[in-house]
């Protein structure tokens, strides 16, 4: 116990500051981190995309390109396609061709 008349918990006492900092660190370590930016991002995305549960499910459609279409058929033809080809279908077609030719592993 101190007998010099000073308050051991006064701000002038460095040991009191250390114990206060330690108790502050302990109380903040128990708090849960909340990423407000992520929450905001999800809310903005939900507004932009809309409620997915209310959207009708798409039925898979028939491929536009024939299974017998070759890479040369596409390159040699100057005629436009009868209807737009979905990107996923074109990518699948090109990957299949490239795998056959050993260009895609």
N, C-alpha and C positions, 0 to 999 in steps of 0.2 A: 504494500500500500504506500502511496506517495504521501509524503508529509510536507512537501514544499509549498502547499497552498494552491497548486495548480489543479484544474479539473482534468482528469485523465481522458475524458471524452471531448475536450475542447478542440476546435479546429487547429489550434496552435500545436497540438500534440501529434507528431507524425505517426505514432503507432495507432492512434485513433483513426487517422485517415486510411491506413492500410486495412484495418478491420472493417471500416465502412465500405471500402472498395470491394473487399472480399464478399461481404454480404450482398452488395449490389450485383456482382458477377454471378453469385449463386442464384439470386432471384431471377435474373435475366436468362440463365441457362435452363430454367424450368418452363419458360415461355415457348410456345410453338410458333415457328416461323410461318407467316402467311404471305404467299406470293401474290400480291394484289395485281401486279401486271399480268400474271397468268390468268387470274380470275377475269380481269377486264377483257383479255384477249378472247377467252372462251365465250363471254357474253356477246362481244362484237361478232364473233364467228357465227354464233347461234342466230343473231339477227340477220346476218348476211345469207346464211345457208337456209335458214328456216327450220321448222320442225320436221325432222326426217320421218317421224312416225306417221305423219299425215300424208306423205307422198305416196302415190300409187307405185307398186312394185313394177319394174319394167320386165316385160317378157323378153327372153332372148330372141333375137331375130335371125333370120336366115342370112348367111354370108352373101355379100354382094358379088364378090369375085368367085368364079367357078373354081372347083378343086383341080381342074385340069389346066388352069391358067399357068403359063410359064413366065419366067423373068423376061425372056425374049419377046413374048406377046406384049408385055407392058412397054418394053423399050421400042419396039418396032411400030407400034400403033400411034397414029397421030390423031385418032378420034378420041374425044373426051369420053369419060365413063358415063354410062346411062344415068347413074345416080352417084352421089358422093360416097366415098369409101371411108368408113370409120377408121380413125388412126390406129386403134388396137388391132383391127383386122389387117391393115397394111403392115404393121410392125410384125405381127405373127407370120405373115406371108414372107416378108424379107428375111426374118430370122431362119425360117425353114429353108429358104433358098441358100442362104449363107452357110448354114450347117451342112447342107448337101455338098457344097463346094469346098468345105473345109476352111471357110473364112471366119467362122464364128465358133468359138469354143466355150 
